[in-house]
Amino acid sequence: MLGTVLYGPGDIRCEEVEEPKILAPTDALVKLSASCICGSDLWPYRGLQPVIEPMHMGHEYCGVVVEVGSAVRTVKPGQFVVGSFCISDNTCPHCRFGFQSSCEQREFMSRAQAPYARVPLADGTLVATPDLPADDLIPSLLAASDVLGTGWYAADAARVQPGSTAVVVGDGAVGLMGVLAARHMGAERIVAMSRHKARQDLALEFGATDIVSERGNAGVARIRELTGGVGAESVLECVGTQESMEQAINCARPGGSIGFVGVPHGVQLDGQGLFFAQKSLLGGPAPVRRFLPHLMDLVLERKINPGKVFDLTLPLADVAEGYRAMDGRRAIKTLLRV
């Protein structure tokens, strides 16, 4: 079958790869309905994360189960499923505490930019829909596998409350999902920090009330201006750079909360500054499995439409163009039809 392999910075190929098969009794084999490119895939693509050997790409997935291992009990062939990018057993102490992304058996999903994928720990990772979903819901269900769940976690970690002010740092797919989540959680004012017209428009559609195009200290000053000099109760950091993290922390009011989900690259924090800032920080890889049942219900009931974040659709064979488009900010997120 065809699959996506990254050989080095800018060198992404769609080529023949080995078909997955059941390797353990807890595995499931899924025929994917669609896959996609994640913003985090751009870190190694841009050379900002080392590629020691060829990497099989793809960690967002949904589709129909075609085979299960002998120990799998909660999903069966013929069911449509969505799974988290973090593989988890959903039974260990960390999973039961709601942090499946710190599961004692945690693995990170890979090889999902392909027609089929093997999912380890299927009982703990996969969630099935009651029936096969309508085709137009596939993009939104796919988003639940990572970017929607990650944006939702950012809002949850930032303690977004009804009537509050939330600031979203980052206008990529995760940041836009953070806007959607903050609106659904009842934030009264949602400020999207973005310089890109198409992303600003989508942020407004998802529920943003204000757009701030300034960055760094100028962006912080603008947030202070909008909040009467106080700062925001909740800030969602969805980028992972030094500038974005400092901007997020400085936009929050004393006693406020920062939910940080951007994968950190070169981020260093000043301990004394944090001490006197008196702000809460919670983040890391999103425990998407915690939110999946609720998010899938919202999608299936058509209460949210996160699939709008996909603004480019390509066949798997053209995956290299999808990476180029996202790298050049010509696309927010690329859907791959497999």
N, C-alpha and C positions, 0 to 999 in steps of 0.2 A: 504494500500500500504506500501512498505518498505521505510524507510527514515533513515537518519543519525542523531544520537543523541550523544552529548558529555555529559558524567555524571561527569567527573572530569579529572585531569591530566592523560593522557594515557588511559583513559577509554572511547573509542569510539565504538559505536554499530550501526549495521544496524538492525532495528527492525520495527515491525508494528506500523505505525503512522496514524493519521486521515487524510483522503484525503481532500485536500483543496477545497474550494467552493467560489463562489462569495459572498462577504460580503458587498460590497458597489457598487453603480452604476458606479463608475469609475474603478472598478477592471477588470482584464482579467485573465482567467485561461489558462495556457500554458502547453501542453504536451511536456516535455523536450526531445530534441534529444540527449543531453549529458549533463553531469555536470562535476565538477572537484573539486580538493582540492586546496585551495589557501595557499600561504605561511603565510598569516595572520591568517589562521586557526590554525597554529602551536603555536601561542602565548598562547591561553587557553589550548591547548593540552599539552603543556610543563609546564603548571602551572604558567606561567608568566602573566596571566590575570585571575582574579578570575572567577570561575564558581559557581555562587550562587545557581542556579537551572539547571536542564537538559537543554542543548542548542541544538536546532534544527539547524543543520549546512548547509551551502551552500549559496553562494551569487553570483555565476557566472552561467549564464544560457542562453540558446537559444532553440528555438523549435517552435512548431506549435500551434497557438491559437485555442482553442476548444470552448471557451465561453467568452462572454464579458458582462459587466454590461450595463444597459439601457442608461447610459450617455456617453459611449465610442464611439468615432466618427472616429478615425484615423487608427484603426486596426480592423480586423474582423476575424471570424473563418475561418480556412484554410490557413491563411497567416503565413509564417515563420518570426519570429521576434527575435531580439536581444535587451536586455535591460541592463541598467547600474546597478551596485551594489548599487548605490544611487537612491532611488525612488524620483522623482521630478515632479512637475506640468509643468515645462518648460515655465511658464508664469509669475512667480513672478519677482520682480525687480532683484533679484540675478541671477535667471535663464536667464533673458534677457541680463544680463551683462556677461553671459558665465560661471557662477559658479553655475551650477545646483546642485552640491554637497553641497551647502549652501542654498538650496531651503527653503522657509518659511514653506513648508509642508514636508520637508525631512524625509524620513525613510530609514533605511538600510535593504536591501534585506536579507532574511533568508529562511531556509527550502528548498533550491534548490538542495541539494544532495538527490534527490528523483525523481520519474517519472513525477510528476506534480507539478506545482507551481502557487500560486496566486500572481499576480503582481498588487499592488495598483497603482493608478494614471497612468493607462495604456497609455492614450493619450500623456502624457508628458515623459514617461519613455521608451516606446518600439519604435523600428524602424523596419519596415517591409522590406523584400527584394522584388524585383519585381516578382520573381518566387521562387519556392522551389529550394534551392541550391543543388548542387551535394554533395554526402555524404562525399567526401574527403575534402570538404571545411568546414565541421562542426567544426573540432577542431580550425581552424583559426577564424571562426565567434564566437565561444565560447570564445576564447582569447580576442576578442574585448570587451567583457562584463566587463572585469576588467583589467587583467594584461597588455594587449596591450594598452588600453586607459590610464592606470596609467603610464606606461613607456613613452607613448607619451606626457602625461602631464608633466612628469619630464623634458623631453627635451624642451618642450615649455616654462615651467617655468624657465628653465636654459638659455633660450634665445639662443638656438643653431642656428647659422647662417651659410650660405654657406661659406666654406673655413675656418671655425673656428676649434679650438681644444676642444673636449669634453672628460671629464673623467667620467666614470661610476663606482660608488662605490656600490658594491653588485653584485653578480653573480647568484642570484636567477632568477625566471621567470620575475619579473618586471625589474631587471637590464638588463637582456638580451633583453627585449622589448625596454628598453631605448637605447641600442646599435642600434637596428633596426631603431628606430625613429630618432636617431641622424644621421645615415647614410642617411635616406630618406630626412632629412632636409638639407643635403648637407655638414655636417661637414667633413673637410678634414682629420683630425686626430682624431681617437676615441680610447681612452685608456680604456680597461676593466680591472678592478682590481679583480683578481680571482686567487685562488690557486687550483682549481679543473679542471683536464684535460678535462673532458667531457664538462664542462661549458665553458672553454676556447675555445675549438674547435667550439662550437655553436656560441660563441661571434664572433669569426673570420668569421664564415659563415654569420652571420648577418651584418658584416661590420666593426668589430673592426680592427684597424691597429696595435695596440700594446697591449701586455698583461703585467700587473704588478702584481706580486704575493706578494710583500711586503705589510704589513699593518702598520697602525699607523704612527709614525714619519718616519719610514723607507719608507713607501709607499709615504708619502708626499715628502721626499727627492728624491725619484725616479722620481716622476712627475716633480719636479723642474728641475731635470737633463734632462729629455726629452724635456722640454720647454725652455731650455736655461736660467734657473733660474727665469723665469717669472711667471709660473703657467698657468692654463687653463682659457679660457674665460667662459666656461660652465662646471658645475659639476652637475651630477645627483646622488642624495643620495637615495639609494633604499633599506635600511636596517632598520634603526630606533633605533640604539644603540648610546650610548655616543661616542664610538670610531669611528663609521662610520660617525657621524655628524661632529665631530672634524676633521676627515680626509678629508671630503668633503669641509668644509670651508677652511681648510689650503691648499688644492690643487688649489683653485681658485686664480686667480690673482687679485690685487686691481682693482676694477671696474667690476670684473667678477660676474657671477650669479650662485647661487645654487638653483636647483629645488629639494626639499626634499619631498619624497612620502613614505618613510618607516615609518610605524606607530611607533611613538616615545615610547620607554620604558626606563624610567630613564634618559632621556636626559635633561641636564641643560646647558645653554649657559651663557658665560661671557659677560655681556653687554658692559663693557669697551673695551674688546677685539674686539667685533663686531664693536664698534664705530670707532676704529682706523684701522680696517681691510678694511673698505670701500668696502663691498661686498653686493650684493643684495640677499635676500632670499625670495623665494615664494614656497609654497607647501601646503600640507594638502591632504584630500581625493580628489581624482581626479574627475573633472567634466567630466566624461566619455561621458555623453550625448552630450556635445558640439562637441566631436570628432567622435561620432559613425557613422553618415552618411558617412563621408569621409573615415574612416577606413574600413567600410563595403564595400564601393566601391573598395578600394584598394585590399581587399581580393577577392571579386567577379571577379575582372578583373585580378586576379592572379599576381598582381604586388608585393605583399608581401606574405610571408608564415609563419605567427607567430605560426601556429599550430605545428611547429617543436619543440616548447618548451615542448610539452607533450612527455615525453620519457618513460612513463609507462601507459598502459591502462588496466583497471580492470573492472569487473562487479561491480555494486553497492554493491552487497552482500559482496564483499571483500574489502570494503572501509577501514577497520581497517589496512589492509596491506598497502594500499596507504598512510595512515598517517605515519605508521612506516617507510616506504621507504623514504618519504620526510624528516621525522625527522632525519633519519640516513644519509641523503644526498646520498642515493642510487638512488634517483630519483629527477629530477628538479621539475617536475609538473605531477600530476597524473590525467589522464582523466578517468571519470567514465561513463561507458555505462549503461544506464538506460532502 
